[in-house]
Amino acid sequence: MSTISYLEAVVVGALQGVSELFPVSSLGHSVLVPALVGGRWATDLSVTRPGSPYLAVLVAMHVATALALVVHYRRDWVRIVGGLWESLRRRRITSPIARIGVLLVLGTIPVGIAGLILEAPLRDVLGKPIPAALFLAVNGLVLWLVERGRRTAADDSAAAPTPSDDAAAPQGATVDFSAQPTLPMHAVAPGRAGVATAVSAEDRSDARVSRLGWRDALVVGGAQSLALLPGISRSGITMVAALRRGLRHDDAARFAFLLATPVILAAGLLKMPSLFTAAERPVLGPALVGSVVAGVAAYLSARFLSRWFHTGTLRPFAVYCVVAGLGSLVYLGLFAG
């Protein structure tokens, strides 16, 4: 029976921690990389091979990734839980952060149902290198198209200013279409003696994300179900859905990561007992080491991406996915099997 070495666990752990949050598909990479390396790696790290311990190790790494997200967004989760509790106590939504909590609950429902029903069948049928490479290229194409659509829409808006734009700007001035929307006064925190003070970036993000409707939450949450296809990125496809519902890149990334956390954590904890069976005992050490690496990599990735999406877009990841997916298809077609 195959086992997993510490080197394999470290490499896969780093790969899992990064690719779960970067919009490039962790499952796709978990399938493709062993196949591309070949040899013992292809045998040890197979998600479809009977008796392979790889799935159990990946479960542990997923839990570590979710815990890293909890640590990174710990302030958000404290505020969300507090807002939900206050809303339950008062029997009404009391704040933007409480509304975000409700949206997260709604968004988790469709992917939870889809995961329970479809995960194993889809993994067994499509958890192979060729489908993973194909879906990775499709993932990149979707990311590219949504960014192209947003750019076209922005160009059209800039080319056709409304009368209100002209009235708001002095003659000869340039209207800044990228400026953050002004929040209503009730969203501004009172300072000393009741004087309004500037709200934080966190509060402004809360106000923007909380404008999503319950249908939006179901659509964005349901988009995560597509990540059951190896090569389709959970964070990427969720961001695409959130961008299409009107969120900015930084807000879409934040909402996507918050939405993914309970799903990844619940799925991992549900399957965690499989790691402690007698058959999987030889891989407990590598699983622990790989999970630590995955957790650190995920935390660093979350920090990087939180900054990146304040100004950056999905385009670089789109290009990578298309090139990596098509390149893998060519390589596997020419040299594999």
Sequence and secondary structure as in RCSB ss.txt:
>XXXX:A:sequence
MSTISYLEAVVVGALQGVSELFPVSSLGHSVLVPALVGGRWATDLSVTRPGSPYLAVLVAMHVATALALVVHYRR
DWVRIVGGLWESLRRRRITSPIARIGVLLVLGTIPVGIAGLILEAPLRDVLGKPIPAALFLAVNGLVLWLVERGR
RTAADDSAAAPTPSDDAAAPQGATVDFSAQPTLPMHAVAPGRAGVATAVSAEDRSDARVSRLGWRDALVVGGAQS
LALLPGISRSGITMVAALRRGLRHDDAARFAFLLATPVILAAGLLKMPSLFTAAERPVLGPALVGSVVAGVAAYL
SARFLSRWFHTGTLRPFAVYCVVAGLGSLVYLGLFAG
>XXXX:A:secstr
     HHHHHHHHHHHHHHTTTTT HHHHHHHHHHHH THHHHHS SSSTT SHHHHHHHHHHHHHHHHHHHTHH
HHHHHHHHHHHHHHHTS  SHHHHHHHHHHHHHHHHHHHHHHHHHHHHHHH SHHHHHHHHHHHHHHHHHHHHHH
HHHHHHHHHS  HHHHHHS TT    TTS     GGGS B GGG B    HHHHHHHHHTT  HHHHHHHHHHGG
GGGSTTS HHHHHHHHHHHTT  HHHHHHHHHHHHHHHHHHHHHHHGGGGGSGGGGGGHHHHHHHHHHHHHHHHH
HHHHHHHHHHH  SHHHHHHHHHHHHHHHHHHHHH  
